[in-house]
Amino acid sequence: MVLGLSGTAADRALRHHEFTTLVSRDADSEATAAHAEGVVMSTHAYTMPLLTYSTPEVRSGLAKVIAESAAQGVGELRNERAAVAATTVLPWHSSMRAAKRAELNYLDSWTAYLQGIASGDAFDGVPTQSFDAMHQAALASLRQAAPDHKAAQAVPSSP
């Protein structure tokens, strides 16, 4: 009986630790994505006047500057993804594993988008609604995985 109670208490403590770590990783992921977006947007805004009225060589050089800012974001997001992927979640904590997968999906989508820009795809603005929807799904998964009501309240309701 005592072993069962101590096992349950240990599992509860581990679940809380996993949850707290994933909530923290989500905040870091969102900040990293926002920073990457901001760098690309500001680089684009800065170069925009010259992109419109310059020679093809100058436009090509400016497009490279935008691509480099996107590549910087790719690196940052990959580091953040590695941190989320390294978060230990026990196999029987299925809702926590689903929350982790949702967070990884969010980061993978951002990384793929910025990788496209870094590889030369045209920058037509950030598909904010799509990324917001993915982040909301990740937050909903975290809320669902919360070990208790109080923990669920720690998850932001919007990005």
N, C-alpha and C positions, 0 to 999 in steps of 0.2 A: 504494500500500500504506500509506504513512504517513498519507495523508488518511483512509483507511478506519479506521485505528486511532485517529486523533484524533477522528473523528466518533463512533466507538463509545464512546470515553472521555467525550466531551462529552455524549452521550446518557445514559450511565450517571450522570454527575454531575447532569444535569437530573432524571433519574428519582429519584435520592436526595433532591434538593431538593424535588420535588413531594411525595414520600412524607413527608418530615420536616414539611413545611408542613401536610399533611393530618392527620398524627398530632397536631400541635399544635392545629390547628383542632378536632379531635375532642375533645381535652381541654377546650378552651374552650367548645365546644358543650355538653358534659356538665355543666360547671360552671354555665353559664348556665341550662340547663334545671333543674338541681337548685336553683339560687337562686330561679328563678321559682316552682317547685313549693313551696319552703319559704315564700315570701312568701304565696302563696295559702293554703297549709295553716295557717300561723300566724294569718293574718287570719281565716280561717274558725273556727279554734279559739277565738280571742279573742272573736268575735262570737256564737258558738254559744249560750251561755246566754241571751243577749238575743233571739236569733232564735226561740227556743222559747216564751218567755213575754212577748211584747211586742205592742204594737198593730200593725196592718198598716202604718201609716206608719213606725214605727220599724223593722220588718222590712224594708220597702222601702229605707230609708236604709242599713241594714246590708248589704243585698244589693248596693247601689251601692258600698259600701266594698270588698266582695269583688271586684266587677267591676273596680274601679279597680286593685286589686292584680294582677288578671289582665292588664289592659291594659298595665300596666308591664312585665310579663313578655313580652307580645307584642312590645313595642318592643325589648326586649333581644334576644329571639330573632330578630327581623327583622334587627337589626344583625349578629348572629352569622351568620345565613344569607348576608347580603351579603358578609361576609368569606370564607366558604367558597366562594360562587359566584365571587368574584373570584380565587380560587386558579387559577393557570395550570397546565393539564395539557395536554401535547402530544397531538394527535389520535391518534397511533399508540400511545399508552400506554393501551390499552383497559382494562386491569384497574385502573389508577389512576382513569380516568374513571368506572368502575363504583363504586369506593370513594367518589368525590366525590358521585355520584348517591345512594348509600345514606345518606351524611351529610346531604345536602339533604332527603331523604325524612324522616329522623328529625326534623330541625328543622321541616319543614313540618307534620308531624303534631303536634308540640308546639304550634306557633303556632296551628294550627286549633283545637286543644282549648282553649287559653287564650282565643282569640278568641271561642269560643262562650260561655265564662263571662263574658268582658268584655261580650258582647252580651246577657247576661241569662239564659243557660241555667242551670239549677239545678246547683249544685256537689254532686256525689255522691261526691267523692273522686277521686283521680288513678288512671287505669287503668295502674298501675305495670307490670303484667306485659306489656302491649302495648308500652309504651315501652321497657322493658328488652329485649324481643325485637327491636325495631327497632334499638336501640343495639348489641345483640350482632351483628345482621346487618351493621351498618356496620363494626364491629370486625373481623368475619370478612372482609369485603371488603378492608379495609386490610391485614390479614395476607396475603391472597392477592395483593395488589398489591405487597407488599414486594419491593424489588429483590434482597434476599438474606436468608439465614436470620437473621443478626444483626439486621438491620432489623426483621424480623418479630417478634423478641423484644421490641422496643420498644413494641409494641401491647399495651395491657392485655388480660388474659384475661377480665375481667368489669368491669362498671361499678362 
